[in-house]
Amino acid sequence: MSKKCFVAVSGGVDSAVALALLKEQCFITEGITMTTFGSELVPNYNPQEAEDAKKLCEKMGVPHHLVDLKDLFRQKVIGDFINAYEMGETPNPCVVCNKCLKFGALADYAYNQGADVYATGHYVRTSLCGDRRVILRAADLNKDQSYVLWSLTAEQISKFHAPLGEYSKNQVREIAEGLGLEVAHKGDSQDICFIPDGDYRAFLNRIAPKTDEQGDFVHTNGKTLGKHLGQRSYTIGQRKGLGIAYTEPLYVISRDMAKNQIILGSNEDLFTTRFTLREANFSALDYPKGDFRCQVRIRYRAPYVDCVVSPLENGMLSVETFEPVRAVTPGQSAVFYDGDTLLGGGIIC
């Protein structure tokens, strides 16, 4: 008996091809799309994505479901985004959205509608490891998206299918062309979907307006160098836009929220071999009881570095890398791998 598969479709080429591939594999396929925001978040918002997803499903002759998750998106994703910046962190909203919405509320809706499996257009692979389904890096490492899926639980992954994991982006577009899909050459989505222009400070000032309190730029040597525009304007490793003339290039090293100071220093000051994580999650193994060795990635395009991970109290983890890593940024994700296998991760603190 064929299994029923609900596929998260967004109106883009990746989810379109994922739907087509699963249909070819004789799954009983249905499309599912979530609405997450409108003009209340993005001025001049064009709801074309949902309409494109509906048209795609009609073209392929499969049912389409539209699920309104605007309130949950604002509560979980936008709320976390705002809170992180207020705490002096740099958040990764895609991680929260995947856990709470795409693989949370949206997947739950699919299962409540009778789905046996749930699929997306993410560039990852899945595999059974013993009795546990795990996520593997994509065959095309340039497109691999496993980094943003570290927060998924073993239960969320247990019925997850990722049909694009063996393909490159060019191959996916060629498949779409062969199927006559209009989205074959549609551009890739933005990194942060609700900030299409990339100006996160303007977004925060519009959605969560506050008077940015100016404070001091302070060098690592203790010298005050000038005034900053407010904590929300800076992130670790930032060089441009500081407005400080100095004898060498300056970078944001850290943010002292209590003193309202931005600490500046040299590029060398950005490197470290130790940091801690909170909200740790492991999907490919049980929560560790002792030290273990793996590889860690501290941002989406950062290199993989060998490390030792040590569990601490209150669900915290200590990470010691075998070589220095640059610009470890509070609020971002540190993600663990064993070769191609995604083990889990946590939030840098």
Phi, psi and omega per residue, in radians:
M1 nan 2.307 -3.126
S2 -1.198 2.515 3.095
K3 -1.529 2.614 3.089
K4 -1.588 2.238 -3.118
C5 -2.140 2.143 3.003
F6 -1.631 2.272 -3.101
V7 -1.984 2.201 3.080
A8 -1.263 1.946 -3.124
V9 -1.954 2.402 -3.040
S10 -2.041 -0.108 -3.055
G11 1.716 -0.015 3.124
G12 -1.761 3.069 -3.048
V13 -1.247 -0.608 -3.076
D14 -1.112 -0.897 -3.123
S15 -1.206 -0.514 3.101
A16 -1.111 -0.794 3.139
V17 -1.229 -0.633 3.070
A18 -1.010 -0.776 3.112
L19 -1.082 -0.788 -3.120
A20 -1.109 -0.758 -3.116
L21 -1.124 -0.725 -3.129
L22 -1.221 -0.583 3.069
K23 -1.144 -0.704 3.101
E24 -1.112 -0.501 3.140
Q25 -1.435 0.189 3.029
C26 1.271 0.334 2.934
F27 -1.261 2.589 2.949
I28 -1.407 1.793 -2.950
T29 -1.731 2.531 2.999
E30 -2.436 2.548 3.124
G31 -1.679 2.602 3.140
I32 -2.471 2.304 -3.084
T33 -2.267 2.435 3.089
M34 -1.883 2.417 2.980
T35 -1.683 2.244 -3.011
T36 -2.065 -0.411 3.112
F37 -2.849 2.930 3.102
G38 -2.470 -2.610 -3.063
S39 -1.199 -0.242 3.104
E40 -1.185 -0.399 3.088
L41 -1.845 -0.705 -3.086
V42 -2.120 1.873 3.109
P43 -0.983 2.516 -3.131
N44 1.072 0.496 3.125
Y45 -1.058 2.339 3.120
N46 -1.953 1.958 -3.074
P47 -1.350 0.669 -3.064
Q48 -1.239 -0.503 -3.094
E49 -1.024 -0.835 -3.128
A50 -1.125 -0.664 3.121
E51 -1.179 -0.698 3.089
D52 -1.101 -0.683 3.121
A53 -1.126 -0.720 3.114
K54 -1.106 -0.790 3.139
K55 -1.101 -0.668 3.118
L56 -1.055 -0.824 -3.132
C57 -1.109 -0.680 3.095
E58 -1.098 -0.736 3.139
K59 -1.089 -0.652 -3.118
M60 -1.529 -0.073 3.092
G61 1.250 0.619 3.119
V62 -2.131 2.645 3.095
P63 -1.115 2.660 3.123
H64 -2.242 2.350 3.120
H65 -2.041 2.334 3.078
L66 -1.984 2.095 -3.045
V67 -2.010 2.154 -3.116
D68 -1.470 1.902 3.128
L69 -2.077 0.444 -3.095
K70 -1.033 -0.796 -3.093
D71 -1.122 -0.753 -3.138
L72 -1.173 -0.673 3.107
F73 -1.071 -0.782 -3.128
R74 -1.158 -0.692 -3.122
Q75 -1.202 -0.882 -3.016
K76 -1.477 -0.934 -3.005
V77 -1.385 -0.946 -3.131
I78 -1.177 -0.696 3.117
G79 -1.044 -0.788 3.112
D80 -1.139 -0.684 -3.139
F81 -1.051 -0.825 -3.136
I82 -1.151 -0.825 -3.093
N83 -1.070 -0.669 -3.126
A84 -1.084 -0.802 3.140
Y85 -1.150 -0.586 3.109
E86 -1.174 -0.445 3.119
M87 -1.598 0.070 3.137
G88 1.438 0.399 -3.138
E89 -1.916 2.919 3.076
T90 -2.033 1.802 -2.974
P91 -1.392 2.902 3.008
N92 -2.134 1.593 -3.026
P93 -1.129 -0.446 3.141
C94 -1.105 -0.623 3.120
V95 -1.102 -0.782 -3.139
V96 -1.162 -0.749 -3.122
C97 -1.099 -0.742 3.132
N98 -1.071 -0.801 -3.089
K99 -1.199 -0.843 -2.974
C100 -1.541 -0.555 -3.055
L101 -1.931 -1.151 -2.995
K102 -1.093 -0.742 3.104
F103 -1.829 0.082 3.091
G104 -1.856 -1.684 -3.047
A105 -1.084 -0.685 -3.112
L106 -1.200 -0.779 3.099
A107 -1.123 -0.689 3.108
D108 -1.045 -0.728 3.085
Y109 -1.030 -0.775 -3.133
A110 -1.043 -0.807 -3.124
Y111 -1.157 -0.630 3.091
N112 -1.159 -0.374 3.099
Q113 -1.620 0.145 3.049
G114 1.745 0.183 -3.139
A115 -1.189 2.428 3.011
D116 -1.587 -0.588 3.117
V117 -2.385 2.853 -3.091
Y118 -2.323 2.357 -3.049
A119 -2.338 2.702 3.069
T120 -2.404 3.074 3.099
G121 -1.664 0.391 3.090
H122 -1.153 2.532 3.051
Y123 -1.520 1.408 3.030
V124 -2.553 2.925 3.005
R125 -2.036 2.795 3.033
T126 -2.215 2.695 -3.122
S127 -2.725 2.671 3.024
L128 -1.476 2.254 3.074
C129 -2.142 1.683 -2.972
G130 1.211 -2.158 3.102
D131 -1.776 0.252 -3.068
R132 -2.097 2.318 3.058
R133 -1.507 2.292 -3.079
V134 -2.174 2.821 3.075
I135 -1.720 2.347 3.076
L136 -2.003 2.705 3.037
R137 -1.061 2.635 3.131
A138 -1.168 2.706 3.073
A139 -1.064 -0.657 3.064
D140 -1.597 1.701 -3.052
L141 -1.126 -0.377 3.097
N142 -1.209 -0.375 3.137
K143 -1.916 -0.046 -3.057
D144 -0.923 2.298 -3.116
Q145 -2.071 0.296 -3.110
S146 -1.079 -0.503 -3.104
Y147 -0.937 -0.701 -3.059
V148 -1.506 0.095 3.140
L149 -1.954 0.202 -3.065
W150 -1.114 -0.468 -3.049
S151 -1.459 -0.053 3.118
L152 -1.204 2.486 3.109
T153 -1.446 2.856 3.084
A154 -1.032 -0.614 3.115
E155 -1.158 -0.732 3.124
Q156 -1.118 -0.556 -3.113
I157 -1.454 -0.328 -2.964
S158 -1.042 -0.502 -3.128
K159 -2.075 0.330 -3.040
F160 -1.541 2.331 3.041
H161 -2.081 2.463 -3.131
A162 -2.337 1.485 -3.002
P163 -1.216 -0.238 -3.089
L164 -1.578 -0.022 -3.000
G165 -1.081 -0.393 -3.129
E166 -1.681 -0.019 -3.021
Y167 -1.918 2.699 2.939
S168 -1.564 2.916 3.112
K169 -1.077 -0.723 3.134
N170 -1.083 -0.693 3.104
Q171 -1.130 -0.683 3.117
V172 -1.103 -0.742 3.107
R173 -1.136 -0.652 3.111
E174 -1.131 -0.685 3.083
I175 -1.086 -0.777 3.138
A176 -1.086 -0.701 3.084
E177 -1.069 -0.789 -3.128
G178 -1.091 -0.492 3.116
L179 -1.538 -0.057 -3.138
G180 1.238 0.535 -3.112
L181 -1.472 2.320 -3.113
E182 -1.115 -0.403 -3.060
V183 -1.530 0.142 -3.043
A184 -0.933 -0.636 -3.103
H185 -2.053 0.412 3.071
K186 -1.189 2.445 -3.098
G187 -1.144 2.770 3.108
D188 -1.215 2.699 -3.141
S189 -1.256 2.844 3.140
Q190 -1.258 2.740 3.076
D191 -1.064 -0.831 3.060
I192 -2.012 1.869 -2.960
C193 -1.075 -0.544 -3.070
F194 -1.588 0.052 3.037
I195 -2.264 1.236 -3.031
P196 -1.092 -0.438 -3.141
D197 -1.592 -0.046 3.097
G198 1.359 0.008 -3.099
D199 -1.583 1.445 -3.056
Y200 -1.187 -0.534 3.141
R201 -1.150 -0.736 3.091
A202 -1.117 -0.668 3.105
F203 -1.075 -0.833 -3.131
L204 -1.093 -0.703 -3.135
N205 -1.167 -0.475 3.120
R206 -1.444 -0.739 -3.052
I207 -1.504 -0.673 -3.129
A208 -2.265 1.167 -3.034
P209 -1.093 2.419 3.040
K210 -2.765 2.775 3.077
T211 -1.433 1.946 3.125
D212 -1.131 2.134 -3.102
E213 -1.499 2.071 3.106
Q214 -1.182 2.619 3.095
G215 -2.596 -2.911 -3.043
D216 -1.660 2.440 2.802
F217 -1.425 2.190 -3.125
V218 -2.192 2.258 3.102
H219 -1.271 2.726 3.086
T220 -1.042 -0.339 3.089
N221 -1.476 0.022 3.091
G222 1.682 -0.126 -3.086
K223 -1.418 2.328 3.064
T224 -1.371 2.249 -3.030
L225 -1.905 -0.235 -3.104
G226 2.732 -2.899 -3.089
K227 -1.922 2.406 3.026
H228 -1.701 2.918 -3.017
L229 -1.586 -0.061 -3.075
G230 2.312 2.546 -3.017
Q231 -1.036 -0.553 -3.063
R232 -1.228 -0.130 -3.063
S233 -1.592 -0.008 -2.967
Y234 -2.379 2.660 3.066
T235 -2.406 2.791 -3.084
I236 -1.085 2.335 3.137
G237 1.597 -0.133 -3.108
Q238 -1.141 2.397 3.093
R239 -2.052 -0.753 -3.066
K240 -1.355 2.667 3.024
G241 1.396 0.236 3.140
L242 -1.436 -0.543 3.120
G243 1.209 0.481 -3.128
I244 -2.019 2.176 3.050
A245 -1.553 2.256 -3.099
Y246 -2.618 2.967 -3.060
T247 -1.306 -0.245 3.103
E248 -2.533 2.805 3.106
P249 -1.028 2.394 -3.141
L250 -1.936 2.578 3.134
Y251 -2.312 2.692 3.022
V252 -1.303 2.086 -3.115
I253 -1.647 -0.721 -3.139
S254 -2.840 3.006 3.105
R255 -2.221 2.167 3.101
D256 -1.743 1.718 -3.056
M257 -1.199 -0.655 -3.093
A258 -1.090 -0.705 -3.128
K259 -1.685 -0.021 -3.083
N260 0.938 0.847 3.128
Q261 -2.060 2.530 2.972
I262 -1.849 2.094 -3.088
I263 -1.583 2.192 -3.129
L264 -1.961 2.669 3.106
G265 -2.932 -2.931 -3.105
S266 -1.462 2.968 3.092
N267 -1.021 -0.649 -3.137
E268 -1.083 -0.515 -3.126
D269 -1.214 -0.248 -3.103
L270 -1.421 -0.181 -3.043
F271 -1.621 2.453 3.112
T272 -2.620 2.869 3.054
T273 -2.103 0.038 -3.115
R274 -2.392 2.392 3.019
F275 -2.790 2.929 -3.109
T276 -2.112 2.763 -3.121
L277 -2.234 2.657 2.994
R278 -2.136 2.990 3.070
E279 0.923 0.700 -3.098
A280 -1.164 2.563 3.107
N281 -2.484 2.432 3.063
F282 -2.242 2.259 -3.132
S283 -1.928 -0.494 -3.085
A284 -1.604 -0.132 3.119
L285 -2.671 2.862 3.062
D286 -1.196 2.758 3.135
Y287 -0.999 2.227 -3.023
P288 -1.160 2.474 3.086
K289 -1.717 -0.233 3.140
G290 -2.579 -3.086 -3.117
D291 -1.087 2.550 3.000
F292 -2.613 2.747 -3.101
R293 -1.838 2.457 3.103
C294 -2.804 -2.887 2.983
Q295 -1.936 2.623 3.131
V296 -2.254 2.560 3.047
R297 -2.196 2.191 -2.999
I298 -1.716 -0.073 2.967
R299 -2.787 2.980 -2.939
Y300 -0.975 -0.738 -3.088
R301 -1.874 0.217 -3.132
A302 -1.295 2.741 3.090
P303 -1.219 2.788 3.033
Y304 -1.462 2.298 -3.063
V305 -2.226 2.372 3.061
D306 -1.127 2.511 -3.107
C307 -2.711 2.933 2.958
V308 -2.043 2.248 -3.128
V309 -1.881 2.308 -3.102
S310 -2.205 2.159 3.089
P311 -1.223 2.424 3.086
L312 -2.013 -2.995 3.105
E313 -1.334 2.816 3.032
N314 1.040 0.576 3.069
G315 1.287 0.254 3.120
M316 -1.554 2.766 3.074
L317 -2.262 2.532 2.983
S318 -1.869 2.370 -3.136
V319 -2.131 2.245 3.049
E320 -2.126 2.066 -3.096
T321 -1.587 2.659 -3.109
F322 -1.363 -0.276 3.053
E323 -2.480 2.679 -3.080
P324 -1.081 2.499 3.060
V325 -2.033 2.621 -2.986
R326 -1.792 2.389 2.996
A327 1.000 0.965 3.016
V328 -1.178 2.056 -2.889
T329 -1.991 2.038 3.084
P330 -0.955 2.351 -3.114
G331 1.734 -0.434 3.087
Q332 -1.414 2.988 -3.085
S333 -1.757 2.419 2.921
A334 -1.872 2.175 -2.962
V335 -2.108 2.360 -3.029
F336 -1.794 2.472 3.127
Y337 -2.360 2.628 2.893
D338 -2.103 1.641 -2.989
G339 1.140 -2.151 3.122
D340 -1.461 -0.221 -3.015
T341 -1.448 2.200 3.040
L342 -1.339 2.076 -3.117
L343 -1.582 -0.739 -3.066
G344 2.763 -2.670 -3.125
G345 3.030 -2.862 3.119
G346 -2.952 3.081 -3.130
I347 -1.684 2.245 3.128
I348 -1.187 2.330 -3.127
C349 -2.314 nan nan
